[in-house]
Amino acid sequence: MNDLMTVVDWSRWQFALTAMYHWLFVPLTLGLSVIIGIMETIYYRKRSEKWLRTTKFWMTLFGINFAMGVATGIILEFEFGTNWSNYSWFVGDIFGAPLAIEGLLAFFMEATFIAIMFFGWEKVSPKFHLASTWLTALGASISALWILIANAWMQYPVGMEFDPGQMRNVMDNFWEVTLSPVAINKFLHTVFDGWVVGAVFVCGVSSWYLMKRQRNEFALDSIRIASWFGLVGIILTIWTGDGSAVQVARVQPMKLAAMEGLYNGKVGQELVGFGILNPSKDRKDDSSPYLFDISIPYGLSILANHDANTFVPGINDLIDGRTITPQNDTVYTESYAERIIIGKKAHEALREYDHALAKGDTVAMADARSRLKENYRYFGYGYLNTPDEAVPPVGITFYSFRIMVMTGGFLLLFFIIGTISSMRESRLWKRTWWQWVSILSIAVVWICSEAGWVTAEVGRQPWIIEGLMPTRAAISAISSSTVELTFWMFAIVFTALLVAEITIMVNQIRRGSDNDKY
């Protein structure tokens, strides 16, 4: 058992490492590709040489980043087969479909049109080249769509039925999987987040030129576009973030409770704007969950339900199966302890079905299938021994959520001030202190983006599929030493790739300051 948990832990760390490195490149690809499309559209309409140089400069940085994103993304998908083969078997028919569509449609679309975008300037018409640039940006977003549909299904499994004969889930409603409200909201939130990352990157790099008093016209033109684009992006990101909170409250209430460090909910629940968790807090004691907190009255009820006078359950409420109606009546549903019992009944029914299948006993098979279907809704809980195992890491989820929100608030203020300044021809962008703010915001926006993913993924633990399969049931039959070795190998390789990308980008930016070709 101890070795099993070590394999689980190392596999989770390896996947987290790969995903977080990959996510350094993805949002910049999503945002910068659209900014390049806008710039080339201006060039196409004005046929101005300066806009051609501007487009080519940002296109070069986009290409460097795109290559690194592809390299880490391929490894990420392979890990499902190497480290999480039980998961891949359990849901292969469902999870594999969006990834296959992503590879066949979006990846080949990107690969085709990105070649024209970079090498077709003198070989195709300006209109076709512009179309290729926009189709590359569209392909990047379509790629994100199908990957996020797969990820959203893990958070909210719909459109499937378990087939005991195959011992796996099979898709029975493609459109329910594809058009899941969790998937659509997650896709929009991710793409708009990419817009913000791309806009901050452009503002930061352009501010470096202003600080060096080089290519001022190029820098200010880029800032004007990026500021407007970033302001739209951050507003839409906040809007879809609100939608994400509603979806989490509906389908992953335990994640929401962990995000708030909330153990006992109430009607008109406040939202912790800033707080420090009590490290000695146990869910069963009466001590305060916070050493210090600044809360917004009714905030969490409004965030989760858009109604100040609604009940938001805490960790203990969910474990006990307790909720409160708008009429203040206490209602009990299945507690987590009862869910574990129901889940184990489903496991037992599956084992009996397998035995009956081996004997060819159709009557016993039908009976076992019926009991399995009746209890399958809590199948994943059958892997757990105690209700506390279903509680995600509260500390990481709580703090990562606040890091995301606070840095997001900073970025909203940054773009409001930056957009007004660029619109009014203010001298703010020429102030050294604001240029430093803009450059440092590049780090802030990536911290914000990564914190969002940590909140989403750590907050749904212990589940790899919400309510159906915990991570410890999803791993491959491999030794922990093998996973540990590859973890450190990937850490070295990914760090080298990141250093290489930063070095190449910095050299390209410096080269651009001295070369009118860019």
Secondary structure, 3 states (H helix, E strand, C coil): CHHHHHHHHHHHHHHHHHHHHHHHHHHHHHHHHHHHHHHHHHHHHHCCHHHHHHHHHHHHHHHHHHHHHHHHHHHHHHHHHHCCHHHHHHHHHHHHHHHHHHHHHHHHHHHHHHHHHHHCCCCCCHHHHHHHHHHHHHHHHHHHHHHHHHHHHHHCCCCEEEECCCCEEEECCHHHHHCCHHHHHHHHHHHHHHHHHHHHHHHHHHHHHHHCCCCHHHHHHHHHHHHHHHHHHHHHHHHHHHHHHHHHHHHCHHHHHHHHCCCCCEECCCEEEEEEECCCCCCCCCCCCEEEEEEECCHHHHHHHCCCCCEECCHHHHHHCEEECCCCCEEECCCHHHHHHHHHHHHHHHHHHHHHHHHCCHHHHHHHHHHHHHHHHHHHHHHCCCHHHHCCCHHHHHHHHHHHHHHHHHHHHHHHHHHHHHHCCCCHHHCHHHHHHHHHHHHHHHHHHHHHHHHHHHCCCCEEECCCEEHHHCCCCCCHHHHHHHHHHHHHHHHHHHHHHHHHHHHHHHHHHHCCCC
